[in-house]
Amino acid sequence: MYDAKVLGLSEGEKAARAVIAEASKGGDPIAVAVADAWGTPIMVIKMDGALPLMVRMALNKAYTAATYRGDTSLWGKRFKENGREVTWYDDRRLTVIPGGVCIKLKDGTIVGAVGVSGRFADEDEALSAVGVKALQDML
């Protein structure tokens, strides 16, 4: 048996709302997803005008960062350096597009991830980081 810290609805909502608040300052509409350590969605929000693809990609980015234990941008670099294709892992939800950022406890334990989709990859990643930062006082 073991004890584990698990993200709940309040953390998911806090992170997602922080992302939406930042994204609402200007730019294209986005979708944001917050997942627990197993990649299960806790909270999903899309801005008015965000396309269904954005919702799916935000979910996949959060899933990938959480379950593969690394930001999606990191996985993109690893795949490129090692000459691997995403299909090598046989996981249809795996994505290496930046925008999935891990939520870590102070000891480095990954307890979930934030995924954002709808803008350029670097903007998605920066917005995801806003969601993670919103939780720092709780971690």
Order of alpha helices (4+ residues) and beta strands (2+ residues): alpha-beta-beta-alpha-alpha-beta-beta-alpha
